[in-house]
């Protein structure tokens, strides 16, 4: 029984219940950086005909196949309505629309991995036909027909399978090879349960699909040729038969008699591929004697499409040709695949092997040749070049192909894509009048081999802004993208060589043409006038004995390329241009004079095939025939990177939008991505076919590729925009093989998928986190990693507090809140807010009440202080030790060893802990810690010291109040900051701390220094402590000036070097 899919149309992430190994699981959906997204430019299959069905009385719907998907269009505007999902496992062979459903057959050949018939409704799969008892036939699908209650499929070896249309079950299987293979099947009108089977032997067999019996065999006189197509006529019992010798036979199957034959009397090699009868009585009717349209009958016009791409229109009443629609589709794409008149309409729909769907209309009864009404088309051959029109956006892509067309493809909406016109005014009128297919073909330029676009907005709007080189031509052509047509100018090469490369300056005013003989010409795009050559022309006078002796002539100066010019690039300020050639030389020329500035000669070991320039960084990359991409710094003219790894000739390469990566495709079908700062290969994707062209979008979200066996362009998502992607170096063995994107994006990674990520990919990513070293070298000055806003806030904390002060004092509310009635039962931590309710027992006693109020206020104040201290300690992680000493004070006292060792904090564990802990403090708490440094020892310092007595001295001559002179917190704090300066660490943060320290304790420090000066030589402990602090401040000043001068020298040196490199002298 067929199973209907009842799942929701919304895509859902399916997670495996049973974990499986990475190797045994499904193939990878993406690489490190790239993931297939979707393909563009596919309109119809070159081998599968479309299916058309009316939808009500207002419109028709046309369904075409594109590989493994279906696309449904509205005939009124040819806008895309539905794209089928999911994709079929194999390529779709036949498509039939029936009521609200579309039946699609896939597989049918030995090379296909899956076979079957799926049923879609509004683009979603709803059912599939039951598999026959003997399995699916693998001789190839020939036709699929739906009528009444039956679905009939015909295969190449003569087998037919019949299903019930309602239940999707197999009804019968018919095995018959008599008469040859099946060509097509058709259901004659009013014949119940009957089909007519056309076979290669020339027979027409009438079968009853319900009983599975052969009823009759017709043998029309076909003169030994084979049948290519059959269709119903507008009359009952009449069948139209097309043959391989361009003849059409009308046969009556009721009486088994031939009626008449249309076509040449002498058979030709032209093969008719499709037939269609017009049912609109006004088409080809002409007028009656009184001048009105003749509508006496319908079906008088027959359209016959052939393999040359022409459609022949026959008048069946007069039995003669009334017109030929030449070159309706390209002959190189196998001509006309199917032509069909819309029922009751004067519109004909055609499709061919050139990837196009067209509508033609007969405007009046006198119209002989219909005009093109609308079309949807794309390239009919693989792309040759790809480039984004606007380098800052990802909207329009300029694509050229081997079919000699130039397309502007919209990444956002397929309906916005367009083909640039190649008709010039005079030629188009001549060709249109002659209507000769050979001349029509000659109006198109040969395939494009190189393309250049202008970056200037003015050039894009006012004059030609696209320059192309064509295969075998000695001139480059200009295009006006905004006008969507060929431009006015043709730029010829001066030396007569074929054009091999083109370029446009950054300003958009000049175009450059490179010749196969080594010359480069510069043209003005606005006026079409030649403005220079590289190398420039010099005047010479013929010597005696030579022909034309004494005559003044001009020739190119020495220094040009000796081989074909393969690439041209210009800088952003029109100061120089760079050219590359097959002679293995990279040359830099002066833009204005045409003189050679410098050259890099690699002719001894390689030749240069292409060049790319990233103007923002002035990095130039060239691809060489030794399979290496070399990156050159245009300022120093030195090679800074060599990127190896390609296993075949490099077909195309480009920079990423930020200039950090180089993406290259080679003949080994691998796309490689290198990281320029490191020079490492960081990603690789192997595709099923060779990449012929690629481009990176201006916004960095897509990579676009063209392939040798695909007429469309493929989009790949840049996963680094949405998720962290490891960019560690990779080996060639780590390159993954991915399938190409589909038209629906099925199985690819879209923008939302990339943004939210997939947990299943977590194991594939590198989860290791690189921890940066605090200091690369002890000789380098290191700034702090603490956010700049934190230490800047610390410097201006007083001002911030002043600004944040409330403008008005809080006012007592008129009415107390309702919850204060239960205040007697509330507690705050371990302290009872109302600890003595007995004091309220005698409210009449004023003294008792006043005492109770004072006691209660003191209790509340103490409770509030305790609560704030506890909350503050809990929030900052500072455990109160020794009564009120914080963690910072404890660590600062433990760092007293710094004074004797004079080492930087990293060599003293306690001091390092203090510095690291102080970095974590927020500005307000850091300010509080600095203010809380113990200064109680220096209280009353301005009072004169007491005179010592004999009892105050010990045997060793020291003060009995002698303590460790280095245990003072102010001194220890200064020593800690000095040690950071000595270690060249946290320059900005240490200066901020010292600024706040001096601002807060300036008065105390001045008094201490004055005391130290006035009591110099004193043996008292206080004098010794004051002297120690004074020396600590002097050490800080020496280290700070020394480090400031060192930083100033380094900055001046670096700025001088950069200025020298950037100077034009």
HELIX and SHEET records of a PDB file:
HELIX    1   1 UNK A  331  UNK A  333  5                                   3    
HELIX    2   2 UNK A  414  UNK A  416  5                                   3    
HELIX    3   3 UNK A  425  UNK A  434  1                                  10    
HELIX    4   4 UNK A  437  UNK A  442  1                                   6    
HELIX    5   5 UNK A  457  UNK A  462  1                                   6    
HELIX    6   6 UNK A  719  UNK A  721  5                                   3    
HELIX    7   7 UNK A  732  UNK A  734  5                                   3    
HELIX    8   8 UNK A  751  UNK A  756  1                                   6    
HELIX    9   9 UNK A  759  UNK A  761  5                                   3    
HELIX   10  10 UNK A  788  UNK A  795  1                                   8    
HELIX   11  11 UNK A  797  UNK A  803  1                                   7    
HELIX   12  12 UNK A  818  UNK A  825  5                                   8    
HELIX   13  13 UNK A  837  UNK A  840  5                                   4    
HELIX   14  14 UNK A  846  UNK A  876  1                                  31    
HELIX   15  15 UNK A  887  UNK A  894  1                                   8    
HELIX   16  16 UNK A  895  UNK A  897  5                                   3    
HELIX   17  17 UNK A  898  UNK A  901  1                                   4    
HELIX   18  18 UNK A  905  UNK A  907  5                                   3    
HELIX   19  19 UNK A  909  UNK A  920  1                                  12    
HELIX   20  20 UNK A  923  UNK A  931  1                                   9    
HELIX   21  21 UNK A  936  UNK A  938  5                                   3    
HELIX   22  22 UNK A  950  UNK A  952  5                                   3    
HELIX   23  23 UNK A  969  UNK A  982  1                                  14    
HELIX   24  24 UNK A  987  UNK A 1000  1                                  14    
HELIX   25  25 UNK A 1002  UNK A 1014  1                                  13    
HELIX   26  26 UNK A 1021  UNK A 1062  1                                  42    
SHEET    1   A 4 UNK A  34  UNK A  40  0                                        
SHEET    2   A 4 UNK A 713  UNK A 718 -1                                        
SHEET    3   A 4 UNK A 702  UNK A 707 -1                                        
SHEET    4   A 4 UNK A 691  UNK A 696 -1                                        
SHEET    1   B 4 UNK A  51  UNK A  55  0                                        
SHEET    2   B 4 UNK A  59  UNK A  66 -1                                        
SHEET    3   B 4 UNK A  69  UNK A  74 -1                                        
SHEET    4   B 4 UNK A  79  UNK A  83 -1                                        
SHEET    1   C 4 UNK A  92  UNK A  98  0                                        
SHEET    2   C 4 UNK A 101  UNK A 106 -1                                        
SHEET    3   C 4 UNK A 116  UNK A 121 -1                                        
SHEET    4   C 4 UNK A 124  UNK A 128 -1                                        
SHEET    1   D 4 UNK A 141  UNK A 147  0                                        
SHEET    2   D 4 UNK A 150  UNK A 155 -1                                        
SHEET    3   D 4 UNK A 160  UNK A 164 -1                                        
SHEET    4   D 4 UNK A 170  UNK A 174 -1                                        
SHEET    1   E 4 UNK A 182  UNK A 186  0                                        
SHEET    2   E 4 UNK A 194  UNK A 199 -1                                        
SHEET    3   E 4 UNK A 204  UNK A 208 -1                                        
SHEET    4   E 4 UNK A 213  UNK A 218 -1                                        
SHEET    1   F 4 UNK A 227  UNK A 232  0                                        
SHEET    2   F 4 UNK A 238  UNK A 243 -1                                        
SHEET    3   F 4 UNK A 248  UNK A 252 -1                                        
SHEET    4   F 4 UNK A 257  UNK A 262 -1                                        
SHEET    1   G 4 UNK A 272  UNK A 277  0                                        
SHEET    2   G 4 UNK A 301  UNK A 306 -1                                        
SHEET    3   G 4 UNK A 311  UNK A 315 -1                                        
SHEET    4   G 4 UNK A 320  UNK A 325 -1                                        
SHEET    1   H 4 UNK A 336  UNK A 341  0                                        
SHEET    2   H 4 UNK A 347  UNK A 352 -1                                        
SHEET    3   H 4 UNK A 356  UNK A 361 -1                                        
SHEET    4   H 4 UNK A 371  UNK A 377 -1                                        
SHEET    1   I 4 UNK A 383  UNK A 388  0                                        
SHEET    2   I 4 UNK A 396  UNK A 401 -1                                        
SHEET    3   I 4 UNK A 406  UNK A 410 -1                                        
SHEET    4   I 4 UNK A 418  UNK A 419 -1                                        
SHEET    1   J 4 UNK A 448  UNK A 453  0                                        
SHEET    2   J 4 UNK A 466  UNK A 470 -1                                        
SHEET    3   J 4 UNK A 475  UNK A 480 -1                                        
SHEET    4   J 4 UNK A 485  UNK A 492 -1                                        
SHEET    1   K 4 UNK A 499  UNK A 504  0                                        
SHEET    2   K 4 UNK A 510  UNK A 515 -1                                        
SHEET    3   K 4 UNK A 520  UNK A 524 -1                                        
SHEET    4   K 4 UNK A 530  UNK A 534 -1                                        
SHEET    1   L 2 UNK A 537  UNK A 541  0                                        
SHEET    2   L 2 UNK A 552  UNK A 556 -1                                        
SHEET    1   M 4 UNK A 565  UNK A 570  0                                        
SHEET    2   M 4 UNK A 576  UNK A 581 -1                                        
SHEET    3   M 4 UNK A 585  UNK A 590 -1                                        
SHEET    4   M 4 UNK A 596  UNK A 601 -1                                        
SHEET    1   N 4 UNK A 608  UNK A 614  0                                        
SHEET    2   N 4 UNK A 619  UNK A 624 -1                                        
SHEET    3   N 4 UNK A 629  UNK A 633 -1                                        
SHEET    4   N 4 UNK A 638  UNK A 643 -1                                        
SHEET    1   O 5 UNK A 650  UNK A 655  0                                        
SHEET    2   O 5 UNK A 661  UNK A 666 -1                                        
SHEET    3   O 5 UNK A 670  UNK A 675 -1                                        
SHEET    4   O 5 UNK A 680  UNK A 686 -1                                        
SHEET    5   O 5 UNK A 736  UNK A 737  1                                        
SHEET    1   P 2 UNK A 827  UNK A 828  0                                        
SHEET    2   P 2 UNK A 831  UNK A 832 -1                                        
END                                                                             
